[in-house]
Amino acid sequence: MNYTAFLALVRRDLRLFFTDRRAMIMSFVAPILIASFFGYIFGGASSQAAPSKIRVAAVDLDGSEMSRKLVAALAADQALALTAEPLEQVRSEVQAGHMVVAAVIPKGFEDQAARAFVRNVDKPEIQLLYDPSHGPELAMVRGLLTQHVMEVVSSEVFTGQNSGKYLEAGRRELEQAQGLDAPSKRALQQLLGAVAQLNGRARINPQGAAAAGGFSLPYTVKPEGVTARRGQAYNGMAHSFAGMSVQFILFMGIDAGMMMLYQRRNGLWKRMQAAPISRFVMIGSRAASSALIAMVILTVVFGFARAVFHVRIEGSMPGFVLVCAAFSIMTATFGLLVSVLGKTPEATRGLAILVTLILVMLGGSWVPAFLFPQWLQSASFAVPTRWAVDGLDGMVWRGLDWTAALAPGAAMLGFAVLFGGVAVWRFRWETAA
Amino acid sequence: MLEANGLHKRYGNLVAVEEVSFVARAGETIGLLGPNGAGKTTSVSMIAGLLDPDRGQVLIDGALVHGETDPLKGKMGLVPQEMALHDELSARDNLALFGALYGMRGAGLRRAIDGALDLAGLSDRANDKVATFSGGMKRRLNLGSALLHDPEILLLDEPTVGVDPQSRNAIFDNLEEFRRRGKTIVYTTHYMEEAERLCDKIIIIDHGKVIANDRLEGVRRLVPRVNVIELEMEHRGVDGWYAGLRLLDDVEAVEMVDQRLQVAVRDLTSASPRVLEWLRERGYRFGHLATQRADLETVFLTLTGRSVRNA
């Protein structure tokens, strides 16, 4: 092999890349900017940052003690940003996207809820008007609403000012209830009677009686994100920098392929063909320079992430290098494939970018793959970008050891063999004269 | 010595080159003439190793040139029709790359680069980006790039397209110096005057076939008695209005080039009155009349019935 020519061609490619302002922006500035943005959106550099509150409106048509307490409980919830709104306004607020959910507490809510709490009949209906583009938030508001309604209603029924009235009404309804056998009726009436007695003692001796209040959640939770080390907060920047690096390095690979097509067009290819060098020198040097450039991009982008956002390689450094190297080689062969299968730069660029965006999307660069449906999570292992993102995640913030880099590395090198093999197979030496 | 033996190339149903053969000896300049699409570039591409011929072979000093890495390819230098240069790199960096393709490096490469820059008249612009060069400067550098490794055979594919007269003369001077040093030149062009100035031997190609292959004098003798009457017409007229002239005695070919009517005739004395009378009778007026002896343009016109530029 003509090593002089090989090295000269690699140097040529590196020089062309590093003197091209557009390439520099696309390969270094763009991934850093976009990764920073996505990282900020998905939690930023520290998981301690307060999450965004859900904008919720409450319409209290009942105006009762119970409904006022419910609205107050919702307003005190850390996850919600609650405002009280008149009924005629909330629908347009939700429609305009200013509110995510509006909860309309109906007239007669207190009486109906208290009765339904004891007898499971005539439940009041809280209307939830929601923005359809915020489905996940609706589920969360429903859960919080359930919690606060249960706490407020049970508190009011068992220990509130009107508790006696509700308990007495409940006992009367039990007497008239159809479908309950006598022992069940008696047991329930005794239960309500015991609650009434308990309330009576609490009023006489508040310190000595059981703590006032209704039902409350019988547990608390202690969430802990499992990252590289205990106490190590998840850094949302880590995943976004991995994803965006993958995306923009693939774009660089496309540009490398485009360059070969342009060289075919402008005669440079002829000059190389006329020299006594093999096709392996010509395309191998292109692959080598692309792989080197990809490694430089990864180094710079992750260097920036470390310096500014404290994204560290929490796992194995050799494993990280292996994943980066395998991805770089895969990118280089991807570029070769583009140049070999493409006919003209114009016709090829758009299609190549589309394919890349699909690869990036399926790879989990934009949103983590765990958000995909299960079948898609499995299917996405058929694209090399999934292995790249998973491999980088594993080495960067999951803190896995080098053995966890073997599967992604092997998979990407397998793709590189496939892409490179097809590129060599389909390589056209001739350019029509 | 370069030999092309029976080169043949087909693209689907189109025969681009059919049985092209010639020999180019040391110190000889061969002109491949023909209109665009005649097969000149395809022929040169097969010689340079850019295209594999369907049939035929290329030999240098009797040895078959075969394969991408054949060292014999290093005996040739190619000047492609396109400006095969990196605009983003300097002239020196371009030359360094092209030298490295032929295995050159170190002091030898640096000397060769300086020589090529000097030859191209670009020594003072050596470190400037090629993008800042004029078309003529790029053409000269294009030529210098092919001479960098001191080839025995230089293949030039329309090297003066779009070049200013000053750069064209500089290129011609370089080629004449190259020939004086005993090197071989294969030069494709559709500019007949270039071929007449530079070439010892002329090969005229049309539709992929060689229709003339001889020394310059020999090709001229193919149409020994032909002269050309050239008239600058006052109006272009409708297409083909002049076809009737071809039916006159002693008229070999008729062609309109821009607004000039060119009539190739065997006998100037007898044919010119007939031509002028034919025009007068039909009311076609001309502002200027000239006659000229057979040149390569005339030869092509006579052999194919078309001028090179209109072919």
Interface residues (C-beta under 8 A of the other chain):
Chain A: N2 T4 A5 L7 A8 L9 R12 R15 L16 T19 D20 R265 N266 G267 L268 K270 R271 M272 Q273 A274 A275 P276 I277 S278 R279 W429 E430 T431 A432 A433
Chain B: Y11 A16 T41 T42 S45 A48 G49 L50 L51 D52 E68 T69 D70 P71 L72 K73 G74 M76 G77 L78 P80 Q81 E82 M83 A84 L85 H86 E88 L89 D93 A96 L97 F98 A100 L101 Y102 G103 M104 R105 S145 A146 L155
